[in-house]
């Protein structure tokens, strides 16, 4: 199978061309966010407040990285269990998020929201956070610094290996319906 290289700025254009089960290498800007950050973002949306990053076209990586060792952009940054964000995900997708990165299956509500918004859910290899960190070229906290490892970071990825787990048509690798 051919290696597929995608930049995050092209996610909207390629979303309908990718299929569940495809292996890709993702480069470009992503934002980290876990449970606590998601809760705050949703509260900000509901209150009509300015958000810490543009949701339209964004890619969110569910990770809580460890501190960066000397000379590295980031510490270990493996994926966290995605289903914990399921309560927030439909709202984020409705507001323009194009891709999500995590591990594990998603709810039927999230799968339908991915289809409705022509988005993607990518899975990263769990348990390989130190290897994932080698694909992060830069990292900076952009919001909610008080949350520590759960603050929102802007990462620049280069050739981050992922698998399409739910494609824009709703095919779900975890349900083996591809």
Secondary structure, 3 states (H helix, E strand, C coil): CCCEEEEHHHHHHHHHHCCCCCEEEEEEEEEECCHHHHHHHHHHHHHCCCCCCCCCCCEEECCCCCCCCCCCCCCCCCCCEHHHHHHHHHHHHHCCCCEEEEECCCCHHHHHHHHHCCCEEEECCCCCHHHHHCCEEEEEEEECHHHHHHCEEEEEEEEEEEEEEECCCCCEHHHCCC
